[in-house]
Amino acid sequence: QVQLTEFGGGLVQAGDSLRLSCKASGRTNTITVMGWHRQAPGKERESVGSINLMGDTTYYASAVNGRVAISTNNAKNTLYLELNNLKPEDAAVYYCAAGDSPTRYTYWGQGTQVAVSS
């Protein structure tokens, strides 16, 4: 089992930057991909992006591409999300996810709320 705990979030002003982190613990040697999803009220959960832990290849969703960076620490057990130039539509609960496929994550964090004030 892998446990994921997100940190960060809260109220951010539009135009500012956001940094979230996600600490993975447990059998982290079993995961090869980590990513961020988000879910806004009344909307489906959507991918923000992911990173392949084997080669650091990243994927970003079109809605945030150009404003986002996903990275990990050297130990590959902490995932980061940096989102710049926040917009009101970025307000959502952000979830950290991990597994062996970016389209079918095995593990999910509890989520952290991000609100954007305009």
C-alpha positions in Angstrom: 0.0 0.0 0.0 1.0 3.6 -0.6 -0.3 6.5 1.4 -0.5 10.0 -0.2 -0.8 13.2 1.8 -1.2 16.6 0.1 0.0 19.8 1.6 -0.6 23.4 0.5 -3.8 24.8 -0.9 -6.0 27.4 0.6 -7.0 30.8 -0.7 -5.0 32.3 -3.5 -5.5 35.5 -5.4 -6.0 35.4 -9.2 -2.8 36.0 -10.9 -0.7 34.5 -8.1 1.1 31.2 -8.0 0.2 28.0 -6.2 2.5 25.3 -4.9 1.2 22.0 -3.7 3.2 19.1 -2.4 2.3 15.4 -1.9 4.2 13.1 0.4 4.1 9.4 -0.5 4.8 6.8 2.1 4.6 3.0 2.3 5.6 0.8 -0.7 6.7 3.7 -2.9 8.9 1.3 -4.9 5.8 -0.1 -6.5 4.7 3.2 -8.1 6.1 4.5 -11.4 3.8 7.4 -12.2 2.4 10.2 -10.0 0.1 13.0 -10.9 -2.4 15.6 -9.9 -6.1 15.7 -10.6 -8.6 18.3 -9.6 -12.3 18.5 -9.2 -14.3 21.7 -9.2 -17.8 21.9 -7.7 -20.3 20.3 -10.1 -17.7 19.1 -12.4 -15.9 15.8 -13.1 -12.5 15.1 -11.8 -9.9 16.0 -14.4 -6.2 15.4 -14.9 -3.9 18.3 -14.3 -0.7 16.4 -15.2 1.6 13.6 -14.4 5.2 12.6 -14.2 6.9 9.3 -14.9 9.1 8.5 -12.0 11.4 6.4 -14.2 12.4 9.1 -16.6 10.8 12.3 -15.3 8.7 12.7 -18.4 5.8 15.0 -17.7 2.4 15.4 -19.2 0.2 18.5 -18.7 -3.4 19.0 -19.5 -4.2 21.6 -22.1 -6.2 23.7 -19.5 -3.0 24.4 -17.6 -0.3 23.9 -20.1 2.2 26.8 -20.0 1.2 27.7 -16.5 2.1 24.4 -14.7 5.1 22.4 -13.6 5.1 19.0 -12.0 8.2 17.6 -10.4 9.5 15.3 -7.7 12.3 15.3 -5.2 15.4 13.2 -5.7 14.0 10.4 -3.5 10.9 10.3 -5.8 8.6 10.3 -2.7 7.4 13.8 -2.8 5.4 15.2 -5.7 5.1 18.9 -6.4 2.7 21.0 -8.4 3.4 24.6 -9.3 0.6 26.5 -11.0 1.1 30.1 -12.1 -1.2 32.9 -13.0 -4.1 31.4 -11.2 -7.5 31.9 -12.7 -10.9 31.6 -11.0 -11.5 28.4 -13.0 -8.5 26.8 -11.2 -10.4 26.7 -8.0 -11.0 23.0 -7.1 -10.0 20.2 -4.8 -6.6 19.0 -5.9 -5.8 15.4 -5.6 -2.5 13.6 -5.7 -2.4 10.2 -7.3 0.1 7.4 -7.8 0.3 4.0 -9.5 1.7 2.3 -12.5 -0.5 4.0 -15.1 -1.5 7.7 -15.5 -4.9 6.6 -16.8 -5.6 4.2 -13.9 -4.1 5.4 -10.7 -4.1 3.0 -7.8 -3.6 5.4 -4.9 -5.2 8.7 -4.2 -4.7 11.4 -1.6 -7.5 12.9 0.4 -7.4 16.1 -1.6 -6.6 19.7 -0.7 -8.9 22.7 -1.4 -7.8 25.6 -3.5 -9.9 28.7 -3.7 -9.1 31.6 -6.1 -10.2 35.1 -5.3 -10.6 37.6 -8.1 
